[in-house]
Every structure is written in structure tokens, then in C-alpha cells.
């Protein structure tokens, strides 16, 4: 079997397992499959993931290989990633519970249609941004690492902020509960923000130390996540 076929199988297995796990969290907590927002989330993310996988299998398989490595080398980062996954998963479970029990509807009211539609657009925008980040940066691994051939990327989304991939993940993670119709789960998802901030600040220390040209890049691109804010 060729390396390309092996990589394809690994990408497909990882993608299907991830979306199956999301489905288990959402529909298991809702205790019903009659949850159209849950189906919409899975279909949208599965479609985006499939497109990204197919594109980079053809144009940059090395990037996908880097994305498949999940074990962080630094202990602190392992803890941060674990907490991030716990918060993200808990928010999905809480959204399913909220759908079943109607907590948001009773306390605050239904999430209005316009806000749900806006949330879906933000999720789609996050997927598009993630794609553009991966196109611009072949070294956009899932873990924090510096490779010997790695160089500073200052094109595409990296011209605007220094950590556009985190922007994409935050956009998706923060609004997914609203797309699922849950104010309560959206409140829990806010805990992702400090985890991302701690992670990227720790990452920047390593980049300043080990990646040639990164300090100069920071002088040119001042903002980490939000233009003109931070």
C-alpha cells in the first residue's frame, strides 16, 4: 500500500471517528435524533472536513500528516489541550441537555432565528478561515513544534493576525452552542477563551526563541487574535 493510501485511510478514520464522537455527545445528551441543529452541525463540519481533506491530500499531504499528530511535546500544553477538549465536549453535551430539558427556553427564551443563522455563518466562516490558514502555512500542525525547515509565514491570514488558526477554532467553538439553540452551553464555551490565550502566549515564547525571524514578524503584525484589539 502506498504512503498516500495509508495517509488517506488515517485521515478518513480520524474524521469519521471525530464526527461520530460529536454525534454521540449531542444526540446522546438530547436523547433523540430529532434534533435538526445537531444534524446540521455534523453535516456542515463533515462537509468542510471532507473538502479540506480532499484538497490537501492532493496539494499538501505533508500538512495532513502534521495535523494527525496529536500528542503535545510540552506537558503544560497537554493539560491545556485536555481542558480545551473537556470544555468543548461539555458544551456540546450541555447543548443537548438544554434541547431536551428546555432550560434556555424557560429562563431566557428561544435563541432567535436570526442569531442561529448568524451562528451558522460564523461556523462556516471559521471553516473557510481554517482552510485559508492551512493553504498559507504548510507547517500548521495540530501540536506546537518547530521543524528545522520551518520559516515564518506572513502571507494570507497571517498578514492580519499572528494566530489565525486559533481565531477559526474560537469562532467555531464559541458560537456552536448558539447554533444548537443553547444560551447556557454558550456561556460554558466562553471558558475556551482563557485556554486559547494561555496556549498561544506559551507558544509565542517558543517561537520567539526558536523560529528565526519571528520577533521581526511580530513587529510587523502587531495583533495576536483580534485586529486593533489584541
C-alpha positions in Angstrom: 0.0 0.0 0.0 1.4 3.4 -0.9 2.1 6.2 1.6 -0.7 8.2 0.0 -3.3 5.5 0.6 -2.1 5.0 4.1 -2.5 8.7 4.8 -5.9 8.8 3.2 -7.1 5.9 5.4 -5.8 7.6 8.5 -7.5 10.9 7.6 -10.8 9.2 6.9 -10.7 7.2 10.1 -9.8 10.3 12.2 -12.5 12.4 10.6 -15.3 9.8 10.9 -14.3 9.0 14.5 -14.3 12.6 15.4 -17.7 13.3 13.9 -19.1 10.1 15.4 -17.9 11.2 18.8 -19.6 14.6 18.3 -22.8 12.9 17.3 -22.7 10.7 20.4 -22.2 13.8 22.7 -25.0 15.8 21.0 -27.7 13.2 20.4 -26.8 11.1 23.4 -27.4 14.1 25.7 -30.5 15.2 23.8 -31.7 11.6 23.9 -33.3 11.9 20.5 -32.2 12.1 16.8 -35.0 14.6 16.2 -32.6 17.5 16.8 -32.1 19.2 13.4 -29.5 21.6 14.7 -27.3 18.6 15.8 -27.6 17.1 12.3 -26.8 20.5 10.7 -23.7 20.9 12.8 -22.4 17.4 11.9 -23.2 17.7 8.2 -21.7 21.1 7.9 -18.5 20.1 9.7 -18.2 16.8 7.9 -18.6 18.5 4.6 -16.0 21.1 5.5 -13.6 18.4 6.8 -14.1 16.3 3.7 -13.3 19.2 1.4 -10.2 20.2 3.4 -9.0 16.6 3.5 -9.5 16.0 -0.3 -7.8 19.3 -1.2 -4.7 18.8 1.0 -4.4 15.1 0.1 -3.9 16.4 -3.4 -1.9 19.6 -2.8 -0.1 19.2 0.6 -0.2 15.7 2.1 2.7 16.6 4.4 0.4 19.1 6.1 -2.2 16.5 6.8 0.5 14.2 8.3 1.4 17.0 10.7 -2.3 17.6 11.6 -2.7 13.9 12.5 0.0 14.2 15.3 -2.0 15.0 18.4 0.3 14.3 21.4 1.9 17.6 22.6 5.6 17.5 23.5 5.2 20.0 26.3 3.4 18.8 29.5 1.7 22.2 30.1 0.3 22.2 26.6 -1.0 18.7 27.1 -3.0 19.9 30.1 -4.3 23.0 28.2 -5.4 20.8 25.2 -7.1 18.3 27.5 -9.0 21.1 29.3 -10.0 22.6 25.9 -11.4 19.3 24.8 -13.2 18.8 28.0 -14.8 22.3 27.9 -15.7 21.9 24.2 -17.2 18.4 24.7 -19.1 19.6 27.8 -20.6 22.5 25.9 -21.9 20.1 23.3 -23.4 17.8 26.0 -25.0 20.8 27.7 -26.5 21.9 24.5 -28.1 18.5 24.0 -29.3 18.5 27.6 -30.7 22.0 27.1 -32.6 20.9 24.0 -34.1 18.0 26.0 -34.9 20.0 29.1 -35.6 23.4 27.7 -33.6 25.4 30.3 -32.7 28.2 27.9 -36.3 28.4 26.7 -37.6 28.8 30.2 -35.0 31.1 31.6 -34.1 33.4 28.7 -36.2 32.3 25.7 -35.6 30.7 22.4 -32.5 31.6 20.5 -33.9 33.8 17.8 -33.7 32.5 14.2 -31.5 35.4 13.1 -29.0 34.6 15.8 -28.9 30.9 14.9 -28.4 31.8 11.3 -25.6 34.2 12.3 -24.0 31.4 14.3 -24.1 29.1 11.3 -22.5 31.8 9.1 -19.7 32.3 11.7 -19.1 28.5 11.8 -18.9 28.4 8.0 -16.6 31.4 8.1 -14.4 29.6 10.7 -14.1 26.6 8.3 -13.2 28.9 5.4 -10.6 30.7 7.6 -9.1 27.3 8.7 -8.8 26.3 5.1 -7.0 29.6 4.2 -4.7 29.2 7.1 -3.7 25.7 6.1 -3.1 26.9 2.5 -0.8 29.6 3.7 1.1 27.6 6.3 2.2 24.0 5.5 3.6 23.8 9.0 0.3 24.4 10.7 0.5 21.3 12.8 -2.0 20.2 15.5 0.7 20.4 18.1 3.2 23.1 19.0 6.5 22.3 17.4 9.3 23.9 15.4 10.7 22.0 12.4 14.2 22.5 11.1 12.9 23.6 7.7 10.2 25.8 9.1 10.0 29.5 8.3 7.9 32.5 9.3 4.6 32.8 7.4 3.4 36.3 6.8 1.0 35.8 3.9 -2.7 35.1 3.7 -4.5 35.4 7.1 -1.1 35.8 8.8 -0.8 39.3 7.4 -3.7 40.3 9.7 -3.2 38.4 13.0 -0.4 36.2 14.2 -2.7 33.2 15.2 -5.5 33.0 12.6 -6.0 29.3 13.3 -6.9 30.0 16.9 -9.3 32.6 15.6 -11.0 29.9 13.5 -11.2 27.5 16.3 -12.6 30.1 18.7 -15.2 31.3 16.2 -16.5 27.7 15.8 -16.3 26.7 19.4 -17.9 29.8 20.8 -20.9 30.0 18.5 -21.6 26.3 18.0 -23.8 26.2 21.2 -25.9 29.1 19.8 -26.2 27.3 16.5 -27.5 24.4 18.6 -30.0 26.7 20.3 -28.5 26.9 23.8 -27.6 30.1 25.6 -26.4 28.0 28.6 -23.9 26.0 26.6 -22.7 29.2 25.0 -21.8 30.5 28.5 -19.8 27.4 29.3 -18.0 27.7 25.9 -16.6 31.0 27.0 -14.1 29.1 29.1 -12.3 28.2 25.9 -11.0 31.8 25.6 -8.6 31.8 28.6 -7.3 28.4 27.5 -6.5 29.6 24.0 -4.9 32.8 25.4 -2.6 30.7 27.7 -1.8 28.3 24.9 -0.8 30.9 22.3 1.2 33.0 24.8 3.2 29.9 25.7 3.6 29.1 22.0 4.9 32.6 21.3 7.6 32.2 23.8 8.9 29.2 21.9 8.5 30.9 18.6 10.5 33.9 19.7 13.2 31.6 21.0 13.5 29.0 18.3 12.0 30.4 15.0 14.3 32.7 13.1 12.5 35.9 12.1 9.5 35.5 14.3 10.4 38.5 16.5 10.6 40.7 13.4 7.3 39.3 12.2 5.6 40.3 15.5 6.9 43.8 14.9 5.1 43.9 11.5 1.9 42.0 12.6 1.1 43.5 16.0 -2.2 41.7 16.8 -2.5 38.1 18.0 -6.2 37.4 17.6 -8.3 40.5 17.1 -7.1 43.3 14.8 -6.7 46.6 16.6 -7.6 45.0 20.0 -5.1 42.2 20.9 
